[in-house]
Amino acid sequence: MPVEEIKLTARFKVDLTDVDEATISEIHRLFKEYQRIVNELIEYAHLHRITSFISLHHAKYRELRQRHSTLPSNYIFTACRLATSIYESFIELKKMGMCEKERPTFKGQVIWLDNHLFKLDVEGWRASIAVHGGRWIALRLLHGRYHDKFKDMKPGEARLMLKDNGNLYLNVAFRRAVVLPEVGADAKVIAVDVNENVIVYGNDDFIERFETNEGIIRTRYFLKRRRIQSKIRKRELQARLLGKYRGRERHRVEEIYYRAAKEIISKAKEVGATVIVMENLEVYKEDKDSRELNGRIHRWGYKRFQRILEYQAKLHGLNVKYVDPAYTSSICPICGDELEESLNGRRLMRCRRCGLEEDRDAIAVRNLTRRYYEEYMDAKTP
Ligand SMILES: [Zn+2]
């Protein structure tokens, strides 16, 4: 049976009750220093238009290492990675017109820890964090029943987070192996097609629609942001409000994605499907610079949805496969001929060769299903 690894994040609150003042101020100092390093790296990346980790690391690592000589060097390493990812998403958001700032800054109180910078003892629920001069700080982690499932998993990376109220959290990414069912030529699949306001899923036997209204939600938030920009003059307040609404929008849309994923997975279980099939969006990469704003924002959400569905599906023991999406809504799933719009209705498509007449959404789902068998099962095109 195929085995795949998925990541699960465990969130721990650090027990600071018995931690002395000196240790707490050492931790705070570490956050400040790390934030300065990340910001210096972002600034450098911005100035030189560097979007790759390798280039940034190459340009700055040695120098930063010398200036922060007592800091464990892996902090510089993870700071380069964090800076690259912040700068990359800044550029992406800027392109989509979703970012008002001129330059990116890192205000977060977050430290990325790789396995050289922290140790975890899941039996005793303790973590050690590497600090200046090769010393380690031991911290007790608050834990509950929810954390028990992590005991037999491998810890990967972690993030240490300091909140404004002084609370300290440690988020640890664990890797877990999931055993997925073997897929033979007779495997049942569910294909998923994502449109702006609806997610359509199914196969040759059934078609279901999940209304997301995502486009409507996004437009509403877009207008809200425009109003804030024109009405609120104070820059700081404006930025705070924009950030708040952006967070709400993302939260709202993601919540819908999770519900959709849940519905699709339970339907898969119900009909005995073992594979979820989605479009491979990587092939759209070449028109990354396309000016069509709605399309790009949609694709951004689409990818987020795919990640959520893939993760949840694997967690529930379902395979996830991606297929070439070209022409899935414009060719006939029966004979492969080009479809034309039917005169009988706006959303209906018709094949002149074999006479098939079906809803646009159903066409896409049936083509994705068929393509899965072609690409993965070597089935012959009819
Ligand atoms: Zn046809």
Residues whose N, C-alpha, C, O or C-beta is under 5 A from the ligand:
A	BS01	ZN	C332 I334 C335 G336 D337 C351 R353 C354 L356
